[in-house]
Amino acid sequence: MKCEAVKPLVAGYLDNELSESQAAPVRQHLLDCAGCRNEMQSQTAQKSWFVPTEPIAVPDGFATRVSRRAFAGDKGLLVPAPRQEVQRGEARILQFVIQMTAVAAVVLLILALGMKFNAHPEGSELRADSSDLREALEVMERLNREEQFQLPQDNPPGASQPEATQPVGSGVGK
């Protein structure tokens, strides 16, 4: 079988919905093809997230009643559920929770506004424009040149190099 034919059958194979005559070639292809095997493992991982439930018993004649109503033009609009009355104690708790939520929202708004206006550093030395970047790069290049090791200039080519060189400005050999 080819991958294009197997991939649509993988879900049915995992759910044991295929007959043995359909499952055998799928099984053989999964053993031979790493790509389809990875697809099967991916679907197995996704399937593990779903919790199996008990089958729901459908009343006798349910499908007949639904199809009869559908062909009759019933759009299946839901009737609103009757409103449940809230007891007095529950109403007080609900009102308290709503009030505290409003207070918390106001406090968060004030904190956010305060952070917005106070979070920015001030001062002309805290700019990040390109001239400061060029100056910083020039300073780094100058420091790198000062720290480079100085090679002796008077050695002719082919002559042995000294074993160790001294950094410029080290004070040794002056």
C-alpha positions as semicolon CSV with decimal commas, in nm:
position;residue;x (nm);y (nm);z (nm)
1;M;0,000;0,000;0,000
2;K;0,105;0,357;-0,055
3;C;0,121;0,625;0,215
4;E;-0,168;0,817;0,059
5;A;-0,391;0,513;0,098
6;V;-0,274;0,425;0,450
7;K;-0,291;0,765;0,624
8;P;-0,673;0,792;0,608
9;L;-0,701;0,438;0,750
10;V;-0,471;0,492;1,050
11;A;-0,747;0,627;1,276
12;G;-0,973;0,333;1,192
13;Y;-0,684;0,095;1,249
14;L;-0,619;0,243;1,595
15;D;-0,989;0,219;1,684
16;N;-1,007;-0,143;1,562
17;E;-1,271;-0,043;1,309
18;L;-1,103;-0,212;1,011
19;S;-1,173;-0,568;0,906
20;E;-0,879;-0,806;0,916
21;S;-0,851;-0,792;0,537
22;Q;-0,815;-0,411;0,559
23;A;-0,598;-0,408;0,872
24;A;-0,335;-0,658;0,750
25;P;-0,196;-0,442;0,466
26;V;-0,209;-0,133;0,689
27;R;-0,018;-0,320;0,960
28;Q;0,246;-0,435;0,709
29;H;0,285;-0,082;0,570
30;L;0,325;0,060;0,922
31;L;0,607;-0,187;0,984
32;D;0,781;-0,081;0,661
33;C;0,719;0,298;0,656
34;A;0,866;0,522;0,928
35;G;0,660;0,825;0,820
36;C;0,326;0,648;0,854
37;R;0,444;0,485;1,177
38;N;0,518;0,834;1,315
39;E;0,171;0,945;1,205
40;M;0,021;0,649;1,393
41;Q;0,223;0,732;1,705
42;S;0,109;1,095;1,682
43;Q;-0,255;0,990;1,659
44;T;-0,205;0,746;1,948
45;A;-0,066;1,031;2,161
46;Q;-0,361;1,253;2,069
47;K;-0,606;0,974;2,148
48;S;-0,457;0,933;2,496
49;W;-0,581;1,282;2,586
50;F;-0,944;1,176;2,552
51;V;-1,109;0,995;2,840
52;P;-1,334;0,707;2,733
53;T;-1,693;0,741;2,848
54;E;-1,969;0,494;2,900
55;P;-2,195;0,451;2,599
56;I;-2,510;0,657;2,618
57;A;-2,831;0,464;2,583
58;V;-3,043;0,613;2,307
59;P;-3,420;0,576;2,358
60;D;-3,610;0,356;2,114
61;G;-3,739;0,549;1,815
62;F;-3,509;0,847;1,876
63;A;-3,370;0,856;1,522
64;T;-3,721;0,828;1,377
65;R;-3,849;1,120;1,587
66;V;-3,550;1,339;1,499
67;S;-3,574;1,273;1,127
68;R;-3,955;1,327;1,129
69;R;-3,911;1,666;1,302
70;A;-3,626;1,764;1,067
71;F;-3,829;1,686;0,754
72;A;-4,125;1,874;0,903
73;G;-3,911;2,190;0,916
74;D;-3,833;2,199;1,289
75;K;-3,512;2,400;1,334
76;G;-3,447;2,257;1,676
77;L;-3,441;2,588;1,859
78;L;-3,369;2,550;2,223
79;V;-3,625;2,660;2,476
80;P;-3,457;2,867;2,746
81;A;-3,420;2,685;3,075
82;P;-3,633;2,813;3,358
83;R;-3,452;3,066;3,572
84;Q;-3,342;2,931;3,903
85;E;-3,406;3,144;4,204
86;V;-3,103;3,245;4,402
87;Q;-3,131;3,219;4,777
88;R;-3,064;3,525;4,988
89;G;-2,731;3,403;5,127
90;E;-2,605;3,309;4,783
91;A;-2,710;3,649;4,648
92;R;-2,507;3,829;4,916
93;I;-2,200;3,618;4,841
94;L;-2,241;3,676;4,468
95;Q;-2,276;4,052;4,521
96;F;-1,963;4,055;4,743
97;V;-1,761;3,862;4,481
98;I;-1,869;4,101;4,206
99;Q;-1,777;4,405;4,417
100;M;-1,434;4,263;4,507
101;T;-1,373;4,180;4,141
102;A;-1,450;4,540;4,048
103;V;-1,217;4,671;4,322
104;A;-0,939;4,439;4,204
105;A;-0,985;4,557;3,846
106;V;-0,955;4,921;3,952
107;V;-0,642;4,848;4,158
108;L;-0,483;4,665;3,863
109;L;-0,569;4,952;3,631
110;I;-0,407;5,204;3,866
111;L;-0,096;4,985;3,900
112;A;-0,070;4,942;3,524
113;L;-0,095;5,316;3,464
114;G;0,162;5,384;3,736
115;M;0,402;5,134;3,584
116;K;0,352;5,281;3,239
117;F;0,454;5,629;3,346
118;N;0,733;5,528;3,588
119;A;0,891;5,238;3,403
120;H;1,096;5,445;3,155
121;P;1,447;5,549;3,262
122;E;1,523;5,915;3,225
123;G;1,838;6,102;3,126
124;S;2,023;6,184;2,808
125;E;2,293;5,921;2,871
126;L;2,040;5,636;2,834
127;R;1,988;5,673;2,459
128;A;2,045;5,385;2,219
129;D;2,102;5,566;1,891
130;S;2,352;5,469;1,623
131;S;2,618;5,731;1,712
132;D;2,654;5,585;2,061
133;L;2,687;5,241;1,907
134;R;2,962;5,361;1,671
135;E;3,146;5,525;1,960
136;A;3,121;5,206;2,167
137;L;3,254;4,998;1,876
138;E;3,546;5,239;1,826
139;V;3,633;5,217;2,197
140;M;3,619;4,836;2,183
141;E;3,844;4,829;1,875
142;R;4,093;5,061;2,044
143;L;4,099;4,842;2,356
144;N;4,146;4,531;2,142
145;R;4,441;4,692;1,962
146;E;4,600;4,787;2,295
147;E;4,563;4,432;2,428
148;Q;4,704;4,260;2,121
149;F;5,039;4,090;2,155
150;Q;5,320;4,274;1,984
151;L;5,531;4,058;1,754
152;P;5,898;4,151;1,710
153;Q;5,959;4,337;1,384
154;D;6,330;4,258;1,338
155;N;6,308;3,879;1,285
156;P;6,380;3,787;0,922
157;P;6,150;3,534;0,758
158;G;6,249;3,178;0,842
159;A;6,417;3,278;1,167
160;S;6,291;3,116;1,484
161;Q;6,015;3,301;1,663
162;P;6,056;3,385;2,032
163;E;5,883;3,146;2,269
164;A;5,664;3,406;2,439
165;T;5,561;3,754;2,338
166;Q;5,483;4,034;2,571
167;P;5,167;4,243;2,558
168;V;5,212;4,608;2,468
169;G;5,257;4,827;2,771
170;S;5,336;4,538;3,008
171;G;5,647;4,712;3,135
172;V;5,873;4,408;3,079
173;G;6,190;4,469;2,877
174;K;6,190;4,851;2,906
